[in-house]
Amino acid sequence: MFIPGFIITLITFPGVIVHELAHQLFCRWYKIPVFEVVYFKLGNPAGYVMHETPDAKWKSIMISIGPFFVNTIIGGLIALPASFPVFSFGTATPLDYFLIYLAVSIAMHAFPSTGDANVICQTVN
C-alpha cells in the first residue's frame, strides 16, 4: 500500500516542528544567526531553518544532527510515562494513547532529513 509522503508529514507534524526547533536551538547555542524559520508547511521541505554558514565544520555538523538528539530525548520522555499503562498494565487512558502518538511522531523525525544529510556530506568532504 502506497502512502504519499505529505500524508505521513501531515500526520506526524509535531515531529517536524520539534525537528526544526532543534535546528534553531543548536543555532542559538552556537550563536549562528538565523534568518528564517518555517516550523511546518505542507510541501517539500515540510519545514526549514535558514541560517548563516557556521565558522567551524563541527558546528555545521552539530546543527544538522541536533534533531537526532533533541527529537530522540523528547520522544522518549513523552513515551516513557504513557508506555507503562499502554503496554504493561492494560489501564491506558486516551491521554496515554495520545502521548504515544505524540512521542512516535516526534521520534520519527529524529533522523536527518535529506537536506541535513547533504549538509553533513558537503561539510565532511
N, CA, C and O atoms as CSV, one atom per row, in Angstrom:
chain,resi,resn,atom,element,x,y,z
A,1,MET,N,N,0.854,-1.185,0.000
A,1,MET,CA,C,0.000,0.000,0.000
A,1,MET,C,C,0.898,1.247,0.000
A,1,MET,O,O,1.777,1.385,0.851
A,2,PHE,N,N,0.674,2.131,-0.940
A,2,PHE,CA,C,1.455,3.358,-1.068
A,2,PHE,C,C,0.781,4.484,-0.294
A,2,PHE,O,O,-0.399,4.769,-0.498
A,3,ILE,N,N,1.543,5.123,0.598
A,3,ILE,CA,C,1.045,6.280,1.337
A,3,ILE,C,C,1.916,7.463,0.947
A,3,ILE,O,O,3.117,7.460,1.219
A,4,PRO,N,N,1.328,8.484,0.307
A,4,PRO,CA,C,2.134,9.652,-0.091
A,4,PRO,C,C,2.813,10.312,1.106
A,4,PRO,O,O,2.260,10.365,2.204
A,5,GLY,N,N,4.016,10.810,0.869
A,5,GLY,CA,C,4.812,11.418,1.922
A,5,GLY,C,C,4.133,12.578,2.615
A,5,GLY,O,O,4.326,12.784,3.813
A,6,PHE,N,N,3.330,13.351,1.871
A,6,PHE,CA,C,2.705,14.507,2.503
A,6,PHE,C,C,1.665,14.079,3.537
A,6,PHE,O,O,1.398,14.821,4.482
A,7,ILE,N,N,1.072,12.888,3.372
A,7,ILE,CA,C,0.111,12.399,4.365
A,7,ILE,C,C,0.853,12.012,5.645
A,7,ILE,O,O,0.403,12.327,6.747
A,8,ILE,N,N,1.980,11.337,5.499
A,8,ILE,CA,C,2.785,10.986,6.669
A,8,ILE,C,C,3.265,12.254,7.366
A,8,ILE,O,O,3.241,12.338,8.594
A,9,THR,N,N,3.699,13.231,6.589
A,9,THR,CA,C,4.152,14.501,7.162
A,9,THR,C,C,3.024,15.191,7.907
A,9,THR,O,O,3.236,15.732,8.992
A,10,LEU,N,N,1.827,15.177,7.337
A,10,LEU,CA,C,0.674,15.805,7.977
A,10,LEU,C,C,0.331,15.101,9.290
A,10,LEU,O,O,0.043,15.757,10.291
A,11,ILE,N,N,0.360,13.787,9.286
A,11,ILE,CA,C,0.022,13.024,10.484
A,11,ILE,C,C,1.079,13.208,11.576
A,11,ILE,O,O,0.752,13.241,12.762
A,12,THR,N,N,2.327,13.328,11.174
A,12,THR,CA,C,3.421,13.440,12.155
A,12,THR,C,C,3.948,14.866,12.285
A,12,THR,O,O,5.118,15.062,12.612
A,13,PHE,N,N,3.110,15.852,12.036
A,13,PHE,CA,C,3.553,17.250,12.060
A,13,PHE,C,C,4.212,17.674,13.372
A,13,PHE,O,O,5.103,18.523,13.332
A,14,PRO,N,N,3.826,17.131,14.544
A,14,PRO,CA,C,4.561,17.553,15.750
A,14,PRO,C,C,6.052,17.244,15.664
A,14,PRO,O,O,6.875,18.000,16.180
A,15,GLY,N,N,6.400,16.138,15.018
A,15,GLY,CA,C,7.806,15.788,14.863
A,15,GLY,C,C,8.558,16.750,13.977
A,15,GLY,O,O,9.728,17.046,14.221
A,16,VAL,N,N,7.886,17.242,12.938
A,16,VAL,CA,C,8.516,18.230,12.043
A,16,VAL,C,C,8.800,19.513,12.819
A,16,VAL,O,O,9.871,20.104,12.687
A,17,ILE,N,N,7.845,19.931,13.617
A,17,ILE,CA,C,8.006,21.163,14.396
A,17,ILE,C,C,9.174,21.036,15.372
A,17,ILE,O,O,10.005,21.938,15.470
A,18,VAL,N,N,9.237,19.913,16.093
A,18,VAL,CA,C,10.331,19.718,17.055
A,18,VAL,C,C,11.663,19.617,16.320
A,18,VAL,O,O,12.675,20.112,16.817
A,19,HIS,N,N,11.684,18.983,15.141
A,19,HIS,CA,C,12.901,18.870,14.332
A,19,HIS,C,C,13.450,20.260,14.003
A,19,HIS,O,O,14.641,20.516,14.178
A,20,GLU,N,N,12.589,21.146,13.533
A,20,GLU,CA,C,13.032,22.497,13.178
A,20,GLU,C,C,13.417,23.300,14.417
A,20,GLU,O,O,14.365,24.084,14.383
A,21,LEU,N,N,12.680,23.103,15.512
A,21,LEU,CA,C,13.058,23.770,16.760
A,21,LEU,C,C,14.449,23.333,17.213
A,21,LEU,O,O,15.214,24.135,17.749
A,22,ALA,N,N,14.770,22.065,16.998
A,22,ALA,CA,C,16.098,21.559,17.376
A,22,ALA,C,C,17.196,22.240,16.560
A,22,ALA,O,O,18.228,22.629,17.104
A,23,HIS,N,N,16.968,22.382,15.241
A,23,HIS,CA,C,17.945,23.103,14.421
A,23,HIS,C,C,18.131,24.529,14.952
A,23,HIS,O,O,19.255,25.009,15.097
A,24,GLN,N,N,17.022,25.184,15.234
A,24,GLN,CA,C,17.093,26.559,15.715
A,24,GLN,C,C,17.785,26.624,17.083
A,24,GLN,O,O,18.565,27.541,17.343
A,25,LEU,N,N,17.504,25.671,17.935
A,25,LEU,CA,C,18.134,25.626,19.249
A,25,LEU,C,C,19.653,25.483,19.134
A,25,LEU,O,O,20.394,26.177,19.830
A,26,PHE,N,N,20.117,24.591,18.261
A,26,PHE,CA,C,21.559,24.418,18.083
A,26,PHE,C,C,22.193,25.663,17.470
A,26,PHE,O,O,23.328,26.008,17.798
A,27,CYS,N,N,21.469,26.334,16.586
A,27,CYS,CA,C,21.983,27.606,16.048
A,27,CYS,C,C,22.168,28.619,17.172
A,27,CYS,O,O,23.181,29.316,17.230
A,28,ARG,N,N,21.201,28.693,18.050
A,28,ARG,CA,C,21.306,29.648,19.163
A,28,ARG,C,C,22.455,29.275,20.106
A,28,ARG,O,O,23.193,30.147,20.563
A,29,TRP,N,N,22.602,27.974,20.395
A,29,TRP,CA,C,23.691,27.535,21.270
A,29,TRP,C,C,25.043,27.933,20.709
A,29,TRP,O,O,25.941,28.322,21.456
A,30,TYR,N,N,25.194,27.837,19.378
A,30,TYR,CA,C,26.475,28.147,18.759
A,30,TYR,C,C,26.548,29.582,18.230
A,30,TYR,O,O,27.492,29.948,17.531
A,31,LYS,N,N,25.542,30.385,18.573
A,31,LYS,CA,C,25.500,31.805,18.206
A,31,LYS,C,C,25.588,32.010,16.697
A,31,LYS,O,O,26.289,32.900,16.217
A,32,ILE,N,N,24.862,31.168,15.956
A,32,ILE,CA,C,24.777,31.279,14.500
A,32,ILE,C,C,23.492,32.043,14.187
A,32,ILE,O,O,22.411,31.586,14.561
A,33,PRO,N,N,23.574,33.185,13.515
A,33,PRO,CA,C,22.367,33.949,13.199
A,33,PRO,C,C,21.386,33.145,12.334
A,33,PRO,O,O,21.773,32.479,11.374
A,34,VAL,N,N,20.120,33.231,12.706
A,34,VAL,CA,C,19.042,32.568,11.970
A,34,VAL,C,C,18.279,33.641,11.203
A,34,VAL,O,O,17.875,34.657,11.769
A,35,PHE,N,N,18.086,33.401,9.901
A,35,PHE,CA,C,17.404,34.372,9.052
A,35,PHE,C,C,15.917,34.085,8.924
A,35,PHE,O,O,15.104,35.008,8.906
A,36,GLU,N,N,15.561,32.817,8.835
A,36,GLU,CA,C,14.152,32.460,8.630
A,36,GLU,C,C,13.914,31.056,9.172
A,36,GLU,O,O,14.756,30.167,9.038
A,37,VAL,N,N,12.740,30.876,9.792
A,37,VAL,CA,C,12.342,29.563,10.282
A,37,VAL,C,C,10.919,29.286,9.827
A,37,VAL,O,O,10.025,30.111,10.013
A,38,VAL,N,N,10.717,28.129,9.234
A,38,VAL,CA,C,9.371,27.637,8.909
A,38,VAL,C,C,9.240,26.327,9.667
A,38,VAL,O,O,9.906,25.345,9.337
A,39,TYR,N,N,8.385,26.308,10.682
A,39,TYR,CA,C,8.252,25.127,11.527
A,39,TYR,C,C,7.455,24.020,10.850
A,39,TYR,O,O,7.740,22.841,11.056
A,40,PHE,N,N,6.466,24.381,10.050
A,40,PHE,CA,C,5.695,23.358,9.342
A,40,PHE,C,C,4.955,23.986,8.187
A,40,PHE,O,O,4.382,25.070,8.299
A,41,LYS,N,N,4.980,23.275,7.066
A,41,LYS,CA,C,4.165,23.619,5.913
A,41,LYS,C,C,3.952,22.346,5.113
A,41,LYS,O,O,4.790,21.445,5.138
A,42,LEU,N,N,2.857,22.270,4.417
A,42,LEU,CA,C,2.646,21.134,3.531
A,42,LEU,C,C,3.477,21.362,2.287
A,42,LEU,O,O,3.366,22.409,1.649
A,43,GLY,N,N,4.285,20.420,1.944
A,43,GLY,CA,C,5.165,20.552,0.793
A,43,GLY,C,C,6.535,20.003,1.131
A,43,GLY,O,O,6.761,19.435,2.199
A,44,ASN,N,N,7.424,20.189,0.206
A,44,ASN,CA,C,8.775,19.689,0.392
A,44,ASN,C,C,9.761,20.838,0.303
A,44,ASN,O,O,9.868,21.433,-0.769
A,45,PRO,N,N,10.470,21.185,1.327
A,45,PRO,CA,C,10.529,20.531,2.623
A,45,PRO,C,C,9.358,20.932,3.513
A,45,PRO,O,O,8.726,21.967,3.300
A,46,ALA,N,N,9.081,20.109,4.502
A,46,ALA,CA,C,7.960,20.375,5.411
A,46,ALA,C,C,8.286,21.492,6.390
A,46,ALA,O,O,7.380,22.063,6.998
A,47,GLY,N,N,9.548,21.808,6.550
A,47,GLY,CA,C,9.998,22.886,7.412
A,47,GLY,C,C,11.474,23.111,7.168
A,47,GLY,O,O,12.152,22.253,6.603
A,48,TYR,N,N,11.973,24.253,7.587
A,48,TYR,CA,C,13.395,24.536,7.406
A,48,TYR,C,C,13.836,25.677,8.303
A,48,TYR,O,O,13.028,26.461,8.801
A,49,VAL,N,N,15.148,25.740,8.491
A,49,VAL,CA,C,15.776,26.844,9.215
A,49,VAL,C,C,16.886,27.362,8.320
A,49,VAL,O,O,17.821,26.633,7.991
A,50,MET,N,N,16.780,28.622,7.928
A,50,MET,CA,C,17.846,29.256,7.143
A,50,MET,C,C,18.726,30.036,8.112
A,50,MET,O,O,18.254,30.883,8.870
A,51,HIS,N,N,20.014,29.724,8.063
A,51,HIS,CA,C,20.941,30.372,8.993
A,51,HIS,C,C,22.243,30.675,8.277
A,51,HIS,O,O,22.511,30.186,7.180
A,52,GLU,N,N,23.036,31.494,8.935
A,52,GLU,CA,C,24.359,31.835,8.414
A,52,GLU,C,C,25.242,30.588,8.431
A,52,GLU,O,O,25.058,29.703,9.267
A,53,THR,N,N,26.188,30.522,7.519
A,53,THR,CA,C,27.127,29.402,7.492
A,53,THR,C,C,28.018,29.473,8.731
A,53,THR,O,O,28.647,30.501,8.982
A,54,PRO,N,N,28.077,28.389,9.507
A,54,PRO,CA,C,28.912,28.401,10.717
A,54,PRO,C,C,30.392,28.563,10.380
A,54,PRO,O,O,30.839,28.198,9.293
A,55,ASP,N,N,31.143,29.118,11.331
A,55,ASP,CA,C,32.574,29.349,11.126
A,55,ASP,C,C,33.422,28.093,11.343
A,55,ASP,O,O,34.615,28.092,11.040
A,56,ALA,N,N,32.819,27.035,11.860
A,56,ALA,CA,C,33.541,25.777,12.077
A,56,ALA,C,C,32.716,24.616,11.542
A,56,ALA,O,O,31.490,24.605,11.656
A,57,LYS,N,N,33.403,23.641,10.958
A,57,LYS,CA,C,32.704,22.490,10.375
A,57,LYS,C,C,31.929,21.708,11.429
A,57,LYS,O,O,30.825,21.232,11.164
A,58,TRP,N,N,32.493,21.576,12.606
A,58,TRP,CA,C,31.829,20.792,13.642
A,58,TRP,C,C,30.502,21.435,14.058
A,58,TRP,O,O,29.557,20.733,14.417
A,59,LYS,N,N,30.434,22.767,14.009
A,59,LYS,CA,C,29.178,23.448,14.336
A,59,LYS,C,C,28.122,23.139,13.289
A,59,LYS,O,O,26.959,22.907,13.622
A,60,SER,N,N,28.519,23.136,12.040
A,60,SER,CA,C,27.591,22.807,10.957
A,60,SER,C,C,27.049,21.394,11.116
A,60,SER,O,O,25.856,21.150,10.937
A,61,ILE,N,N,27.934,20.474,11.452
A,61,ILE,CA,C,27.503,19.082,11.651
A,61,ILE,C,C,26.566,18.984,12.852
A,61,ILE,O,O,25.547,18.297,12.782
A,62,MET,N,N,26.890,19.649,13.936
A,62,MET,CA,C,26.042,19.590,15.130
A,62,MET,C,C,24.662,20.197,14.878
A,62,MET,O,O,23.661,19.675,15.370
A,63,ILE,N,N,24.597,21.289,14.122
A,63,ILE,CA,C,23.302,21.875,13.777
A,63,ILE,C,C,22.496,20.889,12.939
A,63,ILE,O,O,21.281,20.781,13.101
A,64,SER,N,N,23.168,20.174,12.050
A,64,SER,CA,C,22.472,19.213,11.186
A,64,SER,C,C,21.984,17.992,11.944
A,64,SER,O,O,20.912,17.468,11.642
A,65,ILE,N,N,22.756,17.524,12.933
A,65,ILE,CA,C,22.340,16.328,13.666
A,65,ILE,C,C,21.650,16.658,14.995
A,65,ILE,O,O,21.278,15.751,15.739
A,66,GLY,N,N,21.480,17.924,15.290
A,66,GLY,CA,C,20.800,18.334,16.520
A,66,GLY,C,C,19.443,17.680,16.716
A,66,GLY,O,O,19.138,17.234,17.822
A,67,PRO,N,N,18.608,17.609,15.661
A,67,PRO,CA,C,17.311,16.958,15.839
A,67,PRO,C,C,17.398,15.491,16.254
A,67,PRO,O,O,16.487,14.976,16.902
A,68,PHE,N,N,18.486,14.814,15.885
A,68,PHE,CA,C,18.637,13.426,16.318
A,68,PHE,C,C,18.619,13.356,17.840
A,68,PHE,O,O,17.944,12.506,18.421
A,69,PHE,N,N,19.361,14.249,18.481
A,69,PHE,CA,C,19.425,14.250,19.940
A,69,PHE,C,C,18.132,14.771,20.560
A,69,PHE,O,O,17.563,14.134,21.446
A,70,VAL,N,N,17.671,15.923,20.097
A,70,VAL,CA,C,16.508,16.573,20.701
A,70,VAL,C,C,15.242,15.738,20.495
A,70,VAL,O,O,14.513,15.483,21.453
A,71,ASN,N,N,14.973,15.311,19.258
A,71,ASN,CA,C,13.758,14.543,18.997
A,71,ASN,C,C,13.773,13.206,19.733
A,71,ASN,O,O,12.744,12.770,20.248
A,72,THR,N,N,14.933,12.555,19.784
A,72,THR,CA,C,15.030,11.274,20.484
A,72,THR,C,C,14.757,11.444,21.979
A,72,THR,O,O,14.005,10.666,22.568
A,73,ILE,N,N,15.355,12.441,22.579
A,73,ILE,CA,C,15.167,12.665,24.020
A,73,ILE,C,C,13.725,13.057,24.327
A,73,ILE,O,O,13.111,12.501,25.238
A,74,ILE,N,N,13.184,14.006,23.576
A,74,ILE,CA,C,11.806,14.450,23.841
A,74,ILE,C,C,10.817,13.320,23.572
A,74,ILE,O,O,9.896,13.103,24.359
A,75,GLY,N,N,11.001,12.595,22.462
A,75,GLY,CA,C,10.115,11.467,22.169
A,75,GLY,C,C,10.154,10.426,23.277
A,75,GLY,O,O,9.113,9.912,23.686
A,76,GLY,N,N,11.348,10.114,23.764
A,76,GLY,CA,C,11.478,9.140,24.842
A,76,GLY,C,C,10.849,9.606,26.140
A,76,GLY,O,O,10.186,8.830,26.828
A,77,LEU,N,N,11.056,10.874,26.476
A,77,LEU,CA,C,10.486,11.408,27.716
A,77,LEU,C,C,8.961,11.439,27.681
A,77,LEU,O,O,8.308,11.228,28.703
A,78,ILE,N,N,8.399,11.702,26.511
A,78,ILE,CA,C,6.937,11.710,26.384
A,78,ILE,C,C,6.386,10.286,26.411
A,78,ILE,O,O,5.340,10.030,27.007
A,79,ALA,N,N,7.093,9.365,25.764
A,79,ALA,CA,C,6.601,7.987,25.668
A,79,ALA,C,C,6.717,7.224,26.979
A,79,ALA,O,O,5.875,6.377,27.279
A,80,LEU,N,N,7.740,7.512,27.753
A,80,LEU,CA,C,8.003,6.705,28.937
A,80,LEU,C,C,6.811,6.579,29.896
A,80,LEU,O,O,6.413,5.460,30.219
A,81,PRO,N,N,6.235,7.687,30.358
A,81,PRO,CA,C,5.133,7.518,31.312
A,81,PRO,C,C,3.886,6.892,30.685
A,81,PRO,O,O,3.112,6.231,31.378
A,82,ALA,N,N,3.688,7.091,29.401
A,82,ALA,CA,C,2.496,6.535,28.746
A,82,ALA,C,C,2.678,5.075,28.374
A,82,ALA,O,O,1.698,4.341,28.248
A,83,SER,N,N,3.919,4.646,28.198
A,83,SER,CA,C,4.148,3.281,27.733
A,83,SER,C,C,3.808,2.232,28.789
A,83,SER,O,O,3.386,1.129,28.440
A,84,PHE,N,N,3.979,2.548,30.053
A,84,PHE,CA,C,3.669,1.567,31.097
A,84,PHE,C,C,2.194,1.170,31.101
A,84,PHE,O,O,1.892,-0.022,31.058
A,85,PRO,N,N,1.266,2.130,31.152
A,85,PRO,CA,C,-0.136,1.704,31.135
A,85,PRO,C,C,-0.559,1.092,29.790
A,85,PRO,O,O,-1.411,0.205,29.756
A,86,VAL,N,N,0.024,1.557,28.700
A,86,VAL,CA,C,-0.368,1.044,27.387
A,86,VAL,C,C,0.132,-0.382,27.187
A,86,VAL,O,O,-0.614,-1.232,26.701
A,87,PHE,N,N,1.375,-0.656,27.552
A,87,PHE,CA,C,1.974,-1.951,27.236
A,87,PHE,C,C,2.019,-2.936,28.404
A,87,PHE,O,O,2.194,-4.133,28.176
A,88,SER,N,N,1.869,-2.481,29.625
A,88,SER,CA,C,2.039,-3.392,30.753
A,88,SER,C,C,0.772,-3.649,31.555
A,88,SER,O,O,0.406,-4.797,31.806
A,89,PHE,N,N,0.119,-2.591,31.947
A,89,PHE,CA,C,-0.944,-2.749,32.937
A,89,PHE,C,C,-2.343,-2.843,32.342
A,89,PHE,O,O,-3.274,-3.261,33.030
A,90,GLY,N,N,-2.507,-2.468,31.093
A,90,GLY,CA,C,-3.834,-2.510,30.482
A,90,GLY,C,C,-4.795,-1.480,31.037
A,90,GLY,O,O,-6.010,-1.629,30.911
A,91,THR,N,N,-4.258,-0.434,31.652
A,91,THR,CA,C,-5.108,0.605,32.249
A,91,THR,C,C,-4.954,1.928,31.516
A,91,THR,O,O,-5.106,2.995,32.110
A,92,ALA,N,N,-4.658,1.858,30.249
A,92,ALA,CA,C,-4.374,3.075,29.478
A,92,ALA,C,C,-5.623,3.931,29.292
A,92,ALA,O,O,-6.738,3.434,29.138
A,93,THR,N,N,-5.385,5.225,29.312
A,93,THR,CA,C,-6.445,6.193,29.049
A,93,THR,C,C,-6.229,6.762,27.648
A,93,THR,O,O,-5.174,6.544,27.052
A,94,PRO,N,N,-7.204,7.481,27.121
A,94,PRO,CA,C,-6.981,8.135,25.819
A,94,PRO,C,C,-5.770,9.063,25.826
A,94,PRO,O,O,-5.096,9.210,24.806
A,95,LEU,N,N,-5.493,9.683,26.957
A,95,LEU,CA,C,-4.313,10.552,27.054
A,95,LEU,C,C,-3.036,9.744,26.842
A,95,LEU,O,O,-2.112,10.212,26.177
A,96,ASP,N,N,-2.977,8.552,27.394
A,96,ASP,CA,C,-1.796,7.708,27.205
A,96,ASP,C,C,-1.587,7.388,25.728
A,96,ASP,O,O,-0.462,7.441,25.230
A,97,TYR,N,N,-2.666,7.059,25.032
A,97,TYR,CA,C,-2.550,6.765,23.600
A,97,TYR,C,C,-2.145,8.000,22.807
A,97,TYR,O,O,-1.375,7.906,21.851
A,98,PHE,N,N,-2.666,9.161,23.208
A,98,PHE,CA,C,-2.266,10.405,22.547
A,98,PHE,C,C,-0.781,10.680,22.772
A,98,PHE,O,O,-0.082,11.097,21.849
A,99,LEU,N,N,-0.298,10.450,23.988
A,99,LEU,CA,C,1.122,10.677,24.277
A,99,LEU,C,C,2.004,9.722,23.472
A,99,LEU,O,O,3.077,10.112,23.013
A,100,ILE,N,N,1.565,8.485,23.296
A,100,ILE,CA,C,2.327,7.546,22.465
A,100,ILE,C,C,2.374,8.044,21.021
A,100,ILE,O,O,3.434,8.028,20.394
A,101,TYR,N,N,1.224,8.490,20.487
A,101,TYR,CA,C,1.204,9.065,19.132
A,101,TYR,C,C,2.183,10.237,19.038
A,101,TYR,O,O,2.975,10.320,18.100
A,102,LEU,N,N,2.120,11.135,20.011
A,102,LEU,CA,C,2.976,12.317,20.005
A,102,LEU,C,C,4.451,11.914,20.061
A,102,LEU,O,O,5.272,12.455,19.321
A,103,ALA,N,N,4.783,10.974,20.930
A,103,ALA,CA,C,6.165,10.520,21.063
A,103,ALA,C,C,6.668,9.875,19.778
A,103,ALA,O,O,7.793,10.137,19.353
A,104,VAL,N,N,5.852,9.041,19.160
A,104,VAL,CA,C,6.259,8.373,17.915
A,104,VAL,C,C,6.426,9.394,16.800
A,104,VAL,O,O,7.379,9.314,16.025
A,105,SER,N,N,5.504,10.362,16.709
A,105,SER,CA,C,5.611,11.362,15.645
A,105,SER,C,C,6.858,12.224,15.826
A,105,SER,O,O,7.473,12.629,14.839
A,106,ILE,N,N,7.234,12.504,17.053
A,106,ILE,CA,C,8.447,13.288,17.303
A,106,ILE,C,C,9.687,12.444,17.025
A,106,ILE,O,O,10.626,12.909,16.380
A,107,ALA,N,N,9.691,11.211,17.509
A,107,ALA,CA,C,10.858,10.341,17.315
A,107,ALA,C,C,11.070,10.004,15.840
A,107,ALA,O,O,12.210,9.834,15.407
A,108,MET,N,N,9.988,9.905,15.061
A,108,MET,CA,C,10.116,9.605,13.629
A,108,MET,C,C,10.961,10.637,12.890
A,108,MET,O,O,11.611,10.319,11.895
A,109,HIS,N,N,10.948,11.864,13.379
A,109,HIS,CA,C,11.667,12.945,12.708
A,109,HIS,C,C,13.017,13.231,13.359
A,109,HIS,O,O,13.580,14.310,13.173
A,110,ALA,N,N,13.536,12.276,14.115
A,110,ALA,CA,C,14.857,12.437,14.736
A,110,ALA,C,C,15.981,12.303,13.718
A,110,ALA,O,O,17.012,12.965,13.840
A,111,PHE,N,N,15.790,11.457,12.720
A,111,PHE,CA,C,16.850,11.233,11.744
A,111,PHE,C,C,17.013,12.434,10.828
A,111,PHE,O,O,16.039,13.124,10.532
A,112,PRO,N,N,18.223,12.687,10.383
A,112,PRO,CA,C,18.450,13.831,9.497
A,112,PRO,C,C,17.628,13.735,8.219
A,112,PRO,O,O,17.480,12.662,7.634
A,113,SER,N,N,17.104,14.866,7.805
A,113,SER,CA,C,16.386,14.933,6.529
A,113,SER,C,C,17.398,14.842,5.393
A,113,SER,O,O,18.607,14.850,5.624
A,114,THR,N,N,16.900,14.757,4.183
A,114,THR,CA,C,17.786,14.718,3.013
A,114,THR,C,C,18.660,15.968,2.967
A,114,THR,O,O,19.856,15.885,2.689
A,115,GLY,N,N,18.063,17.119,3.237
A,115,GLY,CA,C,18.828,18.367,3.251
A,115,GLY,C,C,19.900,18.362,4.324
A,115,GLY,O,O,21.020,18.818,4.090
A,116,ASP,N,N,19.560,17.843,5.514
A,116,ASP,CA,C,20.553,17.762,6.596
A,116,ASP,C,C,21.688,16.820,6.210
A,116,ASP,O,O,22.858,17.119,6.450
A,117,ALA,N,N,21.341,15.683,5.614
A,117,ALA,CA,C,22.364,14.710,5.201
A,117,ALA,C,C,23.287,15.308,4.145
A,117,ALA,O,O,24.494,15.064,4.164
A,118,ASN,N,N,22.727,16.089,3.226
A,118,ASN,CA,C,23.558,16.739,2.204
A,118,ASN,C,C,24.542,17.722,2.834
A,118,ASN,O,O,25.703,17.794,2.431
A,119,VAL,N,N,24.068,18.476,3.826
A,119,VAL,CA,C,24.956,19.428,4.516
A,119,VAL,C,C,26.074,18.666,5.221
A,119,VAL,O,O,27.231,19.084,5.181
A,120,ILE,N,N,25.738,17.564,5.857
A,120,ILE,CA,C,26.761,16.768,6.551
A,120,ILE,C,C,27.794,16.253,5.549
A,120,ILE,O,O,28.998,16.356,5.782
A,121,CYS,N,N,27.320,15.705,4.444
A,121,CYS,CA,C,28.246,15.163,3.422
A,121,CYS,C,C,29.141,16.252,2.839
A,121,CYS,O,O,30.337,16.031,2.648
A,122,GLN,N,N,28.575,17.425,2.553
A,122,GLN,CA,C,29.365,18.523,1.992
A,122,GLN,C,C,30.376,19.034,3.011
A,122,GLN,O,O,31.487,19.420,2.649
A,123,THR,N,N,29.995,19.037,4.270
A,123,THR,CA,C,30.886,19.523,5.312
A,123,THR,C,C,32.048,18.577,5.551
A,123,THR,O,O,33.179,19.017,5.762
A,124,VAL,N,N,31.777,17.288,5.520
A,124,VAL,CA,C,32.814,16.289,5.773
A,124,VAL,C,C,33.788,16.202,4.619
A,124,VAL,O,O,34.976,15.960,4.833
A,125,ASN,N,N,33.312,16.394,3.398
A,125,ASN,CA,C,34.178,16.291,2.209
A,125,ASN,C,C,35.069,17.496,2.042
A,125,ASN,O,O,35.851,17.560,1.094
